[in-house]
Amino acid sequence: MLDINKVRADFPILHQKVNGKPLVYFDNAATSQKPQVVIDAIADYYETINANIHRGVHTLSQLATDAYEISRKKIQKHINAKHSHEVLFTTGTTYGINLVASGFSQFVKEGDAVMISAMEHHSNIVPWQMLCERVGAELLVIPMNEKGELIMEEFEKLLSNKVKIIAVNHISNSLGTINPVKHIIDKAHSVGAAVIIDGAQSAPHLHIDMQELDCDFYTFSGHKACGPTGSGILYGKEEWLNKLPPYQGGGEMIKEVTFEKTTYAELPHKFEAGTPNIEGGIVMGTAIDYLNSIGLDNIQAYEQELLEYGTQKLQEIEGLKIFGTAQHKTSVISFNIEGIHPYDIGAIVDKMGIAVRTGHHCTQPVMDFFDVPGTVRASFSFYNTKEEINALVEAVVKAKRMLS
Ligand code: PMP
């Protein structure tokens, strides 16, 4: 069980007024808030061990390097990767996807195919389109149904040995759908295709296990999982990371440089050119410790309760339609009210201290599918409450009255 009062006490930002009203933060799918331990760890890094890593003999550099590498091991354990060198520090999900899409120029040829799904974030569409344009490959899209669930029969029809990589999100940021990624991975491997999972929305909410999933790549952002902005992880299977060319050239990623030829460093350094976000990498470890101290099972159970409560309460509002009614869903509710632009609802509820996101949520094809310009999205985290959901419902009713 999760002690909500104790949890909320960990997040200083939640205890303020916005526009004269207690803040209700329901934009968690965009970025999560940070607990005090994470905020303290950021300051602590700069106050005590700030130094560049991996190249200094001096004490601070060694302390910073140790902290960075301890964090990598912590994350390895958390996601159950086989080796710590399969865990690459990045700046976020977008970086991880681009790294893989760029490297796959070597493995996708003219006439081959890359597969994505109908509910991808733009960051899991555009890099693959760019890859397909570069090499002359075809982009295949797994369609979805009206509930916002991938149509698995269609997926199997699209699958062939022409497909070299499948890029799919674990959880949709605009619909909340939890996709059957294990099934997709197994099927993909049966035709020799690799799979990259966009875990931006899953890492903060679910247990993720690289060896159980058997995915080839998995990427997520620290800032959505209570960690600092500009931190992230790309997990890659050792055999793939060895085959993949480096993404960026520079310091840290080399073994030897001459003007004639450069040889590359071993994993993970081959993919970590330049000075990384040292503080971000270290503090991601703190954030993971924090999430584990609450317990992902507790988080999931509590957020599910919030999802059910919020869905039921919002549905009571006449004219309100929820987009994304999948059987397996996380705590994201995307909705519109008939005849009212989502932006207007967002702006009015903000005046009441409630932060929701409005727009296409970087998933324009999802909006096109439902034939709407955008939606209002309330995404709940484990530090939210049913009372806050009541405040949202009240604010939406008020907004509806004002705008109708
Ligand atoms: N994929 C999904 C499903 C997301 O929700 C997001 C962030 N909204 C991203 C990718 C991109 O993450 P970032 O901006 O942190 O790189």
Residues whose N, C-alpha, C, O or C-beta is under 5 A from the ligand:
A	BS01	PMP	A29 G92 T93 T94 Y95 H121 S123 N169 I171 N173 D198 A200 Q201 S221
